[in-house]
Amino acid sequence: MKLTQSSRPLPVASPAAARVPQAAGGPNRVAPARKSRFDVLPYLLIAPVLIFIACLALVPAVFTVVQSFFRVNALDPPTRFDGFGNFVRLAHDKAVIGSIGNTAFYVVVGVALSTIIGIGAAVVLQKPFRGRSLVIAVLILPWALPGVVEGILWSGIFDPNGGLISSVLSSLHLSDGSTVLLGQNRLLTITLIELVQVWQIAPLSVLLILATLQLIPGELYEAAEIDGCGPWASFLRITLPLARPGIAVTMVQAVIATLNVFDQPYVLNGAASTGSSVTMQTYFISFQDLDFGEGYALSLLITIVTLVISLVVVRAVYRRVEL
């Protein structure tokens, strides 16, 4: 039998390749990637903040939830389990029921007015103009002041003896100069108190919505103007839809502020029921009546209502915007 030799030359291994050992499993097998080490440093850096938040917020929250189901009264010791007894007593407390009506008015009026003012002022401040930075700086002042300070300032304005409003009404011959504005009529009292709070929270609403409007490209307004859209049509079809994330955040912060209003009613109207809020009732029940169990229960209800209303507002108003 005759042997034939192939014309293809045999491969010759280079000296460098001969020195490299083949990986186990064949020449085509890829060596497994080296496992990265777990870096614990980032977790160590944020650990103090997490511990601080847990001690400041989570622990008191859990304690409040647990204690709301116990009878905790310094005048009626010892502490004992009471189930839903605290909530039942709150439902029959006339002062609490009245404060719920006042707080509902604060929330509706406060959220509506602060949002409308925020949208209007943000649209005005959207385009740069001379003195814009100064206007924004002055606008922040009411929000930066503590609520107690604002209550004291406005108590002088509402003062029936020489206050600004009383003097104006007297000069216009609409009163005798001693008109009592707070504490007499319930609707007038809570309206004036809420106007003071809106004066405080509206600047933050303006800044939040203004920050959202700054993200809207100017080309959209130019294209709308070319297509024949006027200012009002551009506002309805461009500004409002694209500002909905900022408006949602604005409304949520207004809900939280108005549901937990305390400083303005307490400073302007004291403990009178004509303007008391639910948060004020929490203070009175806990630190005047020393019934901490009912105070815990009312605080828990305020927290739940705040979360529910905030979620409803976010679901109804918020829309994701992609430019």
Disulfide bonds with the S-S distance in Angstrom:
none
